[in-house]
Amino acid sequence: MTEHTPTPWEVERCQSGDMEMQGVRGANGRIVIADLLRDGQDDIDYAFIVRAVNCHEELVKALERVMNNCVECGEEDEPCVDCECARAALAKAKEEAPA
C-alpha cells in the first residue's frame, strides 16, 4: 500500500454498552484510528489530528509556492531564512531528510 486513507477525515464517537469509543474515519469509510475515550484531552487530540491531516496537502502546496516565488532569495545559491524554514517543514511533511 502506497497511499494514505483518503481525506477528508472526521472524528466520530460510538457507544458500546458502558464503553465509549472515539475514532477517525477516512473519506472511504475506513477507520484510521480508534481508542477508548479516557478524558476530554482525547477530544482535543483527535480533532488536532484530523485538522492536520485534512489541511496537509494545502499546506504543502502553499509552502512550495512560497519557495518557488520568493522575491528575497530568488535566483541566489543560498536560500533566505523563510525558504530554509519552508524547506525544513516540507521535509518533515514529506518524510524526507532536508537537503
Sequence and secondary structure as in RCSB ss.txt:
>XXXX:A:sequence
MTEHTPTPWEVERCQSGDMEMQGVRGANGRIVIADLLRDGQDDIDYAFIVRAVNCHEELVKALERVMNNCVECGE
EDEPCVDCECARAALAKAKEEAPA
>XXXX:A:secstr
  S   S  EEEEEEETTEEEEEEE TTS EEEEEE  SHHHHHHHHHHHHHHHHHHHHHHHHHHHHHT TTTTT
 SS  HHHHHHHHHHHHHTT    
